């Protein structure tokens, strides 16, 4: 059985520590649990305000998981691995 590829977009403000921490945390989790099964776009809202508006971003950092379904939105620095993995619906079978 082929495991799904995760397609995600992380909205950040690169100038803040919390956003930098979110990037580091989500990249580490993806490498550990999803290996080569993810596409992660990191979007600085000040450089791509159009994308932030389209995805209705109201807080930073925000991670949006588009695939696999269901669509999910997580807000924060992604420092709680259990909460992030649960939010992304990544189970032990993916590890």
LOBAKOL-402311 format. One line per 2 residues: number of its first residue (from 1); their letters; for each residue x, y, z of N, C-alpha, C, O. Coordinates in Angstrom, 1 decimal, decimal comma, always signed. Layout:
NUM = a = X:Y:Z:X:Y:Z:X:Y:Z:X:Y:Z  ...
//
This chain:
1 = xx = +0,8:-1,2:+0,0:+0,0:+0,0:+0,0:+0,9:+1,2:+0,0:+1,7:+1,4:+0,9  +0,7:+2,1:-1,0:+1,4:+3,3:-1,1:+1,0:+4,4:-0,1:-0,2:+4,7:+0,0
3 = xx = +1,9:+4,9:+0,7:+1,6:+6,0:+1,7:+1,4:+7,3:+1,0:+2,1:+7,6:+0,0  +0,5:+8,1:+1,5:+0,2:+9,4:+0,8:+1,3:+10,4:+0,9:+2,1:+10,4:+1,8
5 = xx = +1,3:+11,3:-0,1:+2,2:+12,5:+0,0:+1,5:+13,7:+0,6:+0,3:+13,9:+0,3  +2,1:+14,3:+1,5:+1,5:+15,5:+2,2:+1,9:+16,7:+1,5:+3,1:+17,0:+1,3
7 = xx = +0,9:+17,6:+1,2:+1,2:+18,9:+0,6:+0,7:+19,9:+1,6:-0,4:+20,0:+1,9  +1,7:+20,7:+2,0:+1,5:+21,7:+3,1:+2,1:+23,1:+2,7:+3,0:+23,2:+1,9
9 = xx = +1,5:+24,1:+3,3:+2,0:+25,4:+3,2:+2,1:+26,1:+4,6:+1,1:+26,1:+5,3  +3,3:+26,6:+5,0:+3,5:+27,2:+6,2:+3,6:+28,7:+6,0:+4,6:+29,2:+5,4
11 = xx = +2,7:+29,5:+6,6:+2,7:+30,9:+6,5:+3,5:+31,5:+7,7:+3,1:+31,1:+8,9  +4,5:+32,3:+7,5:+5,3:+32,9:+8,5:+5,6:+34,3:+8,3:+5,3:+34,9:+7,2
13 = xx = +6,1:+35,0:+9,3:+6,7:+36,3:+9,2:+8,2:+36,0:+9,6:+8,5:+35,8:+10,8  +9,0:+35,9:+8,6:+10,4:+35,5:+8,8:+11,2:+36,3:+9,8:+12,2:+35,9:+10,4
15 = xx = +10,7:+37,5:+10,1:+11,4:+38,3:+11,1:+11,1:+38,0:+12,5:+11,8:+38,5:+13,4  +10,2:+37,0:+12,8:+9,9:+36,7:+14,2:+10,5:+35,4:+14,6:+10,6:+34,4:+13,8
17 = xx = +10,9:+35,3:+15,9:+11,5:+34,1:+16,4:+10,5:+32,9:+16,3:+10,8:+31,8:+16,0  +9,2:+33,2:+16,6:+8,2:+32,2:+16,6:+8,0:+31,6:+15,2:+7,8:+30,3:+15,1
19 = xx = +8,1:+32,4:+14,2:+8,0:+31,9:+12,8:+9,2:+31,0:+12,5:+9,0:+30,0:+11,9  +10,4:+31,5:+12,8:+11,6:+30,7:+12,6:+11,5:+29,4:+13,3:+11,9:+28,3:+12,7
21 = xx = +11,0:+29,4:+14,5:+10,9:+28,1:+15,3:+9,9:+27,2:+14,6:+10,1:+26,0:+14,6  +8,8:+27,7:+14,1:+7,8:+26,9:+13,4:+8,4:+26,2:+12,2:+8,2:+25,0:+12,0
23 = xx = +9,2:+26,9:+11,4:+9,9:+26,4:+10,2:+10,8:+25,2:+10,7:+10,7:+24,1:+10,1  +11,6:+25,5:+11,7:+12,5:+24,4:+12,1:+11,8:+23,2:+12,6:+12,1:+22,1:+12,3
25 = xx = +10,7:+23,4:+13,4:+10,0:+22,3:+14,0:+9,3:+21,5:+13,0:+9,3:+20,3:+13,0  +8,6:+22,1:+12,0:+7,8:+21,4:+11,1:+8,7:+20,6:+10,1:+8,4:+19,5:+9,7
27 = xx = +9,9:+21,2:+9,7:+10,8:+20,5:+8,9:+11,4:+19,3:+9,6:+11,5:+18,2:+8,9  +11,7:+19,4:+10,9:+12,2:+18,2:+11,6:+11,1:+17,1:+11,7:+11,5:+16,0:+11,5
29 = xx = +9,9:+17,5:+12,0:+8,8:+16,5:+12,1:+8,6:+15,8:+10,7:+8,4:+14,6:+10,6  +8,6:+16,6:+9,7:+8,4:+16,0:+8,3:+9,5:+15,1:+8,0:+9,3:+14,0:+7,4
31 = xx = +10,8:+15,5:+8,3:+11,9:+14,6:+8,0:+11,8:+13,3:+8,8:+12,2:+12,2:+8,3  +11,4:+13,4:+10,0:+11,3:+12,2:+10,9:+10,2:+11,3:+10,5:+10,3:+10,1:+10,5
33 = xx = +9,0:+11,9:+10,3:+7,8:+11,0:+10,1:+7,3:+10,8:+8,7:+6,6:+9,9:+8,4  +7,7:+11,8:+7,8:+7,2:+11,7:+6,4:+8,3:+11,4:+5,4:+8,0:+11,2:+4,2
35 = xx = +9,5:+11,5:+5,8:+10,7:+11,3:+4,9:+10,5:+12,0:+3,6:+10,4:+13,3:+3,6  +10,4:+11,3:+2,5:+10,3:+12,0:+1,2:+8,9:+12,1:+0,7:+8,6:+12,2:-0,5
37 = xx = +8,0:+12,0:+1,6:+6,5:+12,0:+1,3:+5,8:+13,3:+1,6:+4,7:+13,3:+1,9  +6,6:+14,4:+1,4:+5,9:+15,7:+1,7:+6,5:+16,8:+0,8:+7,6:+16,8:+0,4
39 = xx = +5,6:+17,8:+0,6:+6,0:+19,0:-0,1:+5,6:+20,1:+0,9:+4,4:+20,3:+1,2  +6,6:+20,9:+1,3:+6,3:+22,0:+2,3:+6,8:+23,3:+1,6:+8,0:+23,5:+1,3
41 = xx = +5,8:+24,2:+1,4:+6,1:+25,5:+1,0:+6,1:+26,4:+2,2:+5,2:+26,4:+3,0  +7,2:+27,2:+2,3:+7,2:+28,2:+3,4:+7,0:+29,6:+2,8:+7,8:+30,0:+1,9
43 = xx = +5,9:+30,2:+3,2:+5,5:+31,5:+2,6:+5,6:+32,6:+3,6:+5,0:+32,6:+4,7  +6,4:+33,6:+3,3:+6,5:+34,8:+4,1:+5,4:+35,8:+3,7:+5,3:+36,2:+2,6
45 = xx = +4,5:+36,0:+4,6:+3,3:+36,8:+4,3:+3,6:+38,2:+3,8:+2,8:+38,8:+3,1  +4,7:+38,8:+4,2:+5,1:+40,1:+3,7:+5,5:+40,1:+2,3:+5,5:+41,1:+1,6
47 = xx = +6,0:+38,9:+1,8:+6,4:+38,8:+0,4:+5,3:+38,3:-0,5:+5,2:+38,6:-1,7  +4,4:+37,5:+0,1:+3,3:+36,9:-0,7:+1,9:+37,2:+0,0:+1,2:+36,2:+0,4
49 = xx = +1,6:+38,4:+0,2:+0,3:+38,8:+0,9:-0,9:+38,2:+0,1:-1,9:+37,9:+0,7  -0,7:+38,1:-1,2:-1,8:+37,6:-2,1:-2,2:+36,1:-1,7:-3,4:+35,8:-1,6
51 = xx = -1,2:+35,3:-1,4:-1,5:+33,9:-1,0:-2,1:+33,9:+0,4:-3,0:+33,1:+0,7  -1,6:+34,7:+1,3:-2,1:+34,8:+2,6:-3,6:+35,2:+2,6:-4,4:+34,6:+3,4
53 = xx = -3,9:+36,2:+1,8:-5,3:+36,6:+1,7:-6,2:+35,5:+1,1:-7,3:+35,2:+1,6  -5,7:+34,8:+0,1:-6,4:+33,7:-0,5:-6,7:+32,6:+0,5:-7,8:+31,9:+0,4
55 = xx = -5,7:+32,3:+1,3:-5,9:+31,2:+2,3:-6,5:+31,7:+3,6:-6,6:+31,0:+4,6  -6,9:+33,0:+3,7:-7,5:+33,6:+4,8:-6,7:+33,4:+6,1:-7,2:+33,0:+7,1
57 = xx = -5,4:+33,8:+6,0:-4,5:+33,7:+7,1:-4,8:+34,9:+8,1:-4,7:+36,1:+7,7  -5,0:+34,6:+9,3:-5,3:+35,7:+10,3:-4,3:+35,6:+11,5:-4,3:+36,5:+12,3
59 = xx = -3,5:+34,5:+11,6:-2,6:+34,4:+12,7:-1,3:+33,8:+12,1:-1,4:+33,0:+11,1  -0,2:+34,1:+12,7:+1,1:+33,5:+12,3:+1,8:+32,9:+13,4:+1,7:+33,4:+14,6
61 = xx = +2,6:+31,8:+13,2:+2,6:+31,0:+12,0:+1,4:+30,1:+11,8:+0,8:+29,7:+12,8  +1,0:+29,8:+10,6:-0,1:+29,0:+10,3:+0,3:+27,9:+9,3:+0,9:+28,2:+8,2
63 = xx = +0,1:+26,6:+9,6:+0,3:+25,5:+8,7:-1,0:+25,1:+8,1:-1,9:+24,8:+8,8  -1,0:+25,0:+6,8:-2,2:+24,5:+6,1:-1,8:+23,2:+5,4:-0,8:+23,1:+4,6
65 = xx = -2,6:+22,1:+5,7:-2,4:+20,8:+5,0:-3,5:+20,7:+4,0:-4,6:+20,6:+4,3  -3,1:+20,6:+2,7:-4,0:+20,5:+1,6:-4,3:+19,0:+1,3:-5,4:+18,6:+1,1
67 = xx = -3,2:+18,2:+1,3:-3,3:+16,8:+1,0:-2,5:+16,0:+1,9:-1,4:+16,5:+2,4  -2,9:+14,8:+2,3:-4,1:+14,2:+1,9:-5,3:+14,8:+2,6:-5,1:+15,5:+3,7
69 = xx = -6,5:+14,6:+2,1:-7,7:+15,1:+2,7:-7,8:+14,5:+4,1:-7,4:+13,4:+4,3  -8,4:+15,1:+5,1:-9,1:+16,4:+5,0:-8,1:+17,6:+5,2:-7,1:+17,4:+5,7
71 = xx = -8,6:+18,7:+4,7:-7,9:+20,0:+4,8:-7,7:+20,3:+6,3:-8,7:+20,1:+7,1  -6,6:+20,7:+6,7:-6,4:+21,0:+8,1:-5,6:+22,3:+8,2:-4,8:+22,7:+7,4
73 = xx = -5,8:+23,1:+9,3:-5,1:+24,3:+9,6:-4,6:+24,3:+11,0:-5,4:+24,1:+12,0  -3,3:+24,5:+11,2:-2,7:+24,5:+12,6:-2,0:+25,8:+12,8:-1,3:+26,3:+11,9
75 = xx = -2,2:+26,4:+14,0:-1,6:+27,7:+14,3:-0,6:+27,5:+15,4:-0,9:+26,8:+16,4  +0,5:+28,1:+15,3:+1,5:+28,1:+16,4:+2,9:+27,8:+15,9:+3,1:+27,7:+14,7
77 = xx = +3,8:+27,5:+16,9:+5,2:+27,3:+16,5:+5,5:+25,9:+16,3:+6,7:+25,5:+16,1  +4,5:+25,0:+16,3:+4,7:+23,6:+15,9:+5,6:+22,9:+16,9:+6,3:+21,9:+16,5
79 = xx = +5,7:+23,3:+18,1:+6,6:+22,8:+19,1:+6,1:+21,5:+19,8:+6,9:+20,9:+20,6  +4,8:+21,2:+19,7:+4,3:+20,0:+20,4:+4,1:+18,9:+19,3:+3,1:+18,9:+18,6
81 = xx = +5,1:+18,0:+19,2:+5,0:+17,0:+18,1:+3,7:+16,2:+18,1:+3,2:+16,0:+17,0  +3,3:+15,8:+19,3:+2,0:+15,0:+19,3:+0,8:+15,7:+18,7:+0,0:+15,2:+18,0
83 = xx = +0,7:+17,0:+19,1:-0,4:+17,8:+18,6:-0,3:+18,1:+17,1:-1,3:+18,0:+16,4  +0,9:+18,3:+16,6:+1,1:+18,6:+15,2:+0,8:+17,3:+14,4:+0,1:+17,3:+13,4
85 = xx = +1,4:+16,2:+14,8:+1,2:+14,9:+14,1:-0,3:+14,5:+14,1:-0,8:+14,0:+13,1  -1,0:+14,7:+15,2:-2,4:+14,5:+15,3:-3,2:+15,4:+14,4:-4,1:+14,9:+13,6
87 = xx = -2,8:+16,7:+14,4:-3,5:+17,6:+13,5:-3,3:+17,3:+12,0:-4,1:+17,6:+11,2  -2,1:+16,7:+11,7:-1,8:+16,4:+10,3:-2,4:+15,0:+10,0:-2,3:+14,5:+8,8
89 = xx = -2,9:+14,3:+11,0:-3,4:+12,9:+10,9:-2,3:+12,0:+10,4:-2,5:+11,1:+9,6  -1,1:+12,2:+11,0:+0,0:+11,3:+10,8:+0,0:+10,2:+11,9:+0,3:+10,6:+13,0
91 = xx = -0,2:+9,0:+11,5:-0,2:+7,9:+12,5:+1,1:+7,2:+12,5:+2,0:+7,5:+11,7  +1,2:+6,2:+13,4:+2,5:+5,5:+13,5:+2,7:+4,6:+12,3:+3,9:+4,3:+12,0
93 = xx = +1,7:+4,3:+11,5:+1,8:+3,6:+10,3:+2,7:+4,4:+9,3:+3,2:+3,8:+8,4  +2,7:+5,7:+9,4:+3,5:+6,5:+8,5:+5,0:+6,6:+8,9:+5,8:+7,0:+8,1
95 = x = +5,3:+6,1:+10,1:+6,7:+6,2:+10,5:+7,6:+5,1:+10,0:+8,8:+5,1:+10,4
//
